[in-house]
Amino acid sequence: MSADTAIRPRRTSLRPAWEEKPTLIGQFGKGTILTLVVAAVLIPLWTVLVTSLSSEKTINEAGGYVFIPREFNPSAYVVIFSGGQVTDAILVSTFVTVVGTALSLVVTVLAAYGLSRPGTLWHRSILFYFLLTFLIYPGMIPSYLVVTGLGLKDNLLALILPTAISAFNLVVLRAFFMSIPGELYDSARIDGAGELRILWRIVLPLSKAVTAVVGLFYAVGYWNAFFNAILYIDRNDLQPVQRVLQQFILAGQSPTSSGTAVAIPGLGSTMPPSLAIKMAVVVVTIVPALIIYPFIQRHFTKGVIIGAVKG
């Protein structure tokens, strides 16, 4: 036996090296990196929120964006919720998100369930058609011709139907439905249950996690979408909030162009700063996702690993 072998310490733990207790340096490094990541997320959000609640004097003194709050001035939010363009845009986005998410979930669940059952009519051909969309996209001009040819120009359905189903979400749901033991389907059929009853009473209750995550993906996609509005919506009263935000920030437009001052209790009549209104619209577009995510978060980890390779 060599000297090196004799003095080499033996591992007493049966756990792999990556499951060992981290060192003090490793814990400090992880904490530092996590702190920097959280700061990189929270500091811009804080700056946007404080700027949206700042007066014109505070914004001018700060030279633009405000980080340290000084004067509380909610006039920007009073303007955007006073029944103008932003209020209409919020209602449009809410309608598109709610209706679009519901429609997309129904269509995706039905298609995924049908494609997950062996022996379905034209199963392979339909599945190949969906998978082909991963590689081939028709392009903007053919899509525009189809949507306008169906008479959906200046119609809210133009913001829903072109993106009503996602091939990725379909594949994720189909993979989960296929992982459900076949004995459950067989026992339900023996009891006389049809396919829709099996889907509603057995499959969907077992698929709450993945369905919630797919619904979150659809909802965030509909809420943040603005490119379809550029293509298909010309009427100002049908513009979604993301399109209005894009006009305010990139095109330099502002809802205060009418020059109307708003009355704030304790502050008198005041004119909201243009930058504060833009930041207020940004806050309004972010808040729905921040409200919904905590309710979906407990399903998120389980849902996103569906179809992952298991050891």
N, C-alpha and C positions, 0 to 999 in steps of 0.2 A: 504493500500500500504506500503510495507516495505521500510526501509531506503535505502537498496541496490538498489532497483528498482528505487527509486526517484533520486538517484545521478548518475545512469548509463547513460553514454552519448548515445545519439541516432545517428544512422548512417543516414547522410543526403544524401549520395550517393546511387544510385540504382545499381551501378556496383558491380560485385563480388569482393571478397577480392584480388584475383590474378590479377585483372585489375587495382588496385589502384596504384597511383604514388609511385614508389619505394622510400625508405628512402635514406638519404645521405650515410649511412653505406652500404646499399644494392648496390647502384650505385658504390661505391668505391670497394666493393668486386667483383662485376661483371667485372669492368674495370681491376682489378688486375689479375683475373683468365684469362680473354681474352688476356691480355698482355703476361702472362706466356705461354699460348697455342701458340700464334703467335711466340714468341721467340723460343719455342721448335721446331717449324717448320722451321723458317728462319735461325737460327744459323747453323744447319747442312748443309742446302743448301748453305749458304754463305761460310762455311768452305770447302765444296766440290769444289765450283766455284773458290775460291782463290787458293786452292791447285793445281787445274788443270792449273792455269796460273802462277805458281811459278817455279823458277829455282831450280836446284839441290842444290845449296848453301843454298837457303832460306829454302828448305824442310829439309836439314840436320841440320841447325841451330834450326829449330822449333822442331826437333825430330820426324817428321812425318807430320801430318796434320797442315796446316798453317791457322791461323785465321786473322792475320794482314798482309795485302799485303805489299810487299817490292819491289821485282823486277818483272816486267811484262815480261812473257816469254810464248808466244802462240805456242811454238814448238810442244806441245802435240797435239794440234788441227791440226797442219800442218801434223803431222804423220798420224793421224786417217783418214784424208780426202785426203791422197795422193794416193789413189787407192789400198790400202792393204786390209787386212782381215776385218777391221772395216768398211771400205767404202762398201765392198760387203755386209756385214751383215746389214748395214743401208738400202741399196737398197732392200734386201730380206724382212726385216721387213716392209718397206714401202709398198711393193707389197702385202704382206700377209695381212696387215692391211686394205688397200684400197679395195682389191678384196674380202677379207673375210667379211668385214663390209657390203659391198654392197650386197653380196650373202646372208648373214645372215638376213639383213633387208628385202630383197625380200621374202625369204622363211618364215620368222617369220610373216610378215604382211599378206601374203597369207593364211598361216595356221590359224592365229588368226581370220582373217575375216571369213573364212569358218566355223570355230568352233563357231563363235559368232552368226551365222544365224540359227534360229530354223528350224528344218526339214532337215538339211544337212545329206547326206548319211553317215551312220555309225558314226553319230555325237558323241554319248556317248562312243562308243567303242574307237574311236580315241582319244577323250579327256582323257579317263581313261588310255590309253597307255602313253600319255604324263605325266599325273599326277603320274603315277607309277614310273617314273624315279626320282621323288623326294625321294622315299623310297628305290629303288633298283638300284644299279649301277653295271654294268657287271664286272667291275674290269679291272686291267691293262692287264693281260694276254689275256683274250678274245678280248679286244680292239686291242691289238697288232696283234693277229692272223687275225682279220678281216682286218685291214689296210694292213698288209703285203700280205694277201691273195688276195686283190684287186690290188696288184702290185703298191702300193703307196710308197714303200720304196725308200728313197732318191728322193722324189717328193714333191714339195711345196704344192700340194693338201693335203698331209698328215698333214699339219699345219692348214688347213682350214676346210676340210670336217668333221673330227671327232667332231668339236665344232661349226658346222655351225648353229645350232639352240639351244637355251636355253629354257628349259621348263618354267623357271621363267619369262623371257621376254615375252614368248608366253602368259602366263596367264595374265600378266599386260596389254598387248595389247588387248587381248580378252575382259577383263573387261571394258576397255575404249570403245571398239567398241560396246559392249552391252549397254553402257550408252547413246549412241546416240539415240535420239527419233526415234521410228519406223516410224513416219509420214514422215520423210525425205526419208526413203527407199521407202515407198509406193508411194509418189508423184513422185519420180524418175522413178519407174516402170510404173506408169501411163503415163509418158512422153515417154516411150519406151526405157529407159536406161537398159542395161544389168548389170550383177554383176560387171564385171571389170570396166565398166564406172562409176558405183556408187562408187566403191572403189577409183578410181582415181580422180573423180571430186567432190565427197562429203565427203567421209570418211577421206581420207588422209589430205585434207586441214583443217579439224577439229581436226586432230590428230598430228599436228606439234610438240607440246610440248612433248608428250609421245614418239613419234617416234624419236625425237632428243635425248632424254635421253636414250632410248634403243640403238640407234646408238652409243652414247658415251660409254655405257657399253660394247658393242661389240668391238669398236675400242680400248679401253683401254685393254680389255682382249686379243685381238690379238697382240697388241704391247708388252705387258708384258709377253706373254706366252713363256716358254722355255722348259717345261717338254716334250712336244710332239717332240721337236727337239732332245732331248736326246734319245728318243725311236726310232724315225723314220728317222733321218737325220744323215748320217755318213760323207758326203762330206763337206769339210770345206767351199767351195764356196756357200753352201746353208744354212749355219748356220745363224739364226736370231741374231739380236744385243744383245738380252738378254742372249742368250746362249754364245755368245762371252764374254760378261761381266762376266758371271758366271765362265768361264774358266780363265779369267784374275785374278779375285779376289780370287776365292776358289782354283783353281788348280795352281795358281802362274805363269801362262803363261804370256807372254808379247810380243807385236808386235815389240818391239825393239830388239829382239833376233838376228836380222841380223846385228846389230851394225852400222846401217846407220845413219849418222848425217844429220840434215836438216839445210838449210840456211835460216836465219831469217833476213830481212832487219834491219840494225842497231845493230844486235846482232851477226852477223857472223854465222859461222857454229857451231851448238850446238847439243848435244845429249839430247833428252827429258828424264826427270826422269821417271822411271817406274810408281811410284805412281801418278805422274801428268797425265800420259796417262790413268791410270785406272779411275781417277776422271773425266777426260775429257769424257770418254765413259759414265760414270754415268750422266754427264750433258747432253750429247746428247740423252740419253734415257728418260730424264725428260722433256726436252724442248718441244717436240710435244704436250704432254698433257697440259703443261702450255699455249701453244699457242691456242689450240682448246677450252679449257674449258671456257674462257671468252665469246666466241660466243654461247656456249650452256647454260651458267649459267642462263640466263633469263628464259629458259624453264625448268631448273632443278627442282626448287621448285614445280612447277605445275605438272611436270611429275612424281616425286617420290611419290606424295600423291594419285596417281590414285589407287582406290580400298581401300583407307583408310576409317575408320568408321567416318561418319559425324554426328555431333550432331544436 
